[in-house]
Amino acid sequence: QDLMSVWFDIEHSFAPDLAKINGLDITGNFLLRDFDGEDFHAEAVLDSIIETANSGIVDVIVVDSVAALVPKYVWDNPTEKDTMALLA
C-alpha cells in the first residue's frame, strides 16, 4: 500500500534528486507544499498542516523546517520591536 505524504518546504530547500537518492518516491502519492510571500508566517503554515492532517488522506507529514517559521506578529512588526521567543 502506498503512503500519501506531504512535504511542507518552509525553507525552499527541497531537492528532488537528493530525495530520490534517499529513497523517497516523489512520482506517486507525494505533494510538495511551497510557502512564499504573505502566507509564509507560522500561523498560516500551521493552519495548513492541521487542515492537511485532518483531511484523513495523508499518512506522513514532513515540515522542513520548523525553525524557519516566523510568527505573524514578528512578520508584521519592525525589527526593533520586542518579539523574542514568540515561536517557542
C-alpha positions in Angstrom: 0.0 0.0 0.0 1.4 3.4 -1.0 1.5 6.1 1.7 0.3 9.6 0.9 2.9 12.1 2.0 3.0 15.9 2.1 6.3 17.8 2.4 5.9 21.4 3.7 9.0 23.2 2.3 9.3 26.2 4.5 13.0 26.9 3.7 12.6 26.4 -0.1 15.3 23.8 0.1 13.6 20.7 -1.3 16.0 18.8 -3.7 14.2 16.2 -5.7 17.4 14.5 -6.7 18.5 14.2 -3.1 15.1 12.9 -2.1 15.3 10.2 -4.8 18.8 9.2 -3.7 17.4 8.8 -0.1 14.6 6.6 -1.3 11.7 9.0 -1.4 9.3 8.3 -4.3 8.0 11.7 -5.4 6.2 10.3 -8.5 3.3 8.8 -6.7 1.4 9.9 -3.7 3.5 12.9 -2.8 2.6 16.5 -2.5 5.1 19.3 -2.1 3.7 22.5 -0.4 5.9 25.5 -1.0 5.3 28.7 1.0 6.1 32.1 -0.2 5.1 35.7 0.4 2.3 36.7 2.8 1.2 33.1 3.5 4.6 32.3 4.9 4.0 33.2 8.6 3.9 30.4 11.1 0.2 30.6 11.8 -0.8 30.2 8.2 1.6 27.3 7.7 0.4 25.5 10.9 -3.2 26.0 9.8 -2.4 24.4 6.5 -0.6 21.5 8.3 -3.6 21.0 10.6 -6.0 21.1 7.6 -3.9 18.5 5.8 -3.7 16.2 8.9 -7.5 16.4 9.4 -8.2 15.5 5.8 -7.7 11.9 6.6 -5.9 11.1 3.3 -2.4 11.9 4.4 -0.2 9.3 6.1 3.0 11.2 6.5 3.7 15.0 7.0 7.2 16.4 6.8 7.8 20.0 7.9 11.2 21.4 6.7 11.9 23.3 8.9 10.0 24.4 12.0 13.0 26.7 12.8 12.2 28.7 9.7 8.7 29.5 10.7 8.1 33.2 11.6 5.1 34.2 13.8 2.8 36.7 12.1 3.5 39.2 14.9 7.2 39.2 14.1 6.4 39.3 10.3 4.1 42.4 10.7 6.3 44.5 13.1 9.5 46.3 12.7 12.7 44.6 13.7 13.3 46.8 16.7 10.0 45.6 18.3 10.5 43.1 21.1 9.4 39.8 19.6 11.8 37.4 21.2 10.7 33.8 21.8 7.3 34.1 20.1 7.8 30.9 18.0 8.5 28.9 21.2 
